[in-house]
Amino acid sequence: MFLGLFAGLGKDRTKLGAWIDRRGIKQEWLVLKSGLNRNTVRLACNDCDHMPTGKTMQKIIKALREVDSSVRAEQFWDL
């Protein structure tokens, strides 16, 4: 499923990837704040067919709430 292009570079991004892009957040920041490995964050941001585990979603949301306290998992994934 196509959700948009980032900066005209032709990169497909998930809702999560597009959200962090709009806020100028780097995937590496999310890796550091969430404690997840780079590949897990890369999949969550770039693979529209990937569905993270509940635990992974929790870690991502906890990290993102440092930026926006109102962020919810439903914004990024169909639960």
C-alpha positions, 0 to 999 in steps of 0.5 A: 500500500502506497502512503506517500513519497518523502521529499520527492526521493521516491521512498515509500513510507508508512504512516509512522515514517511519514509522521516522523518525517514531518517532524524532522525526527530521524529513525536513529533517534527512534532507535535510541529512544525506543530501545529497538534495533535499527531493522525493527524501526526501519521496517516500521517506518518503511514497510507498509505491509509490516505489522509490528508486535504489540510490544514494539508498538508500545515502545515506539509510542512511548518514545514518540510521546516525548515529542507529542503526548497525544500520539496513539498507536491507532494513528499508525496501525490498524488495530 
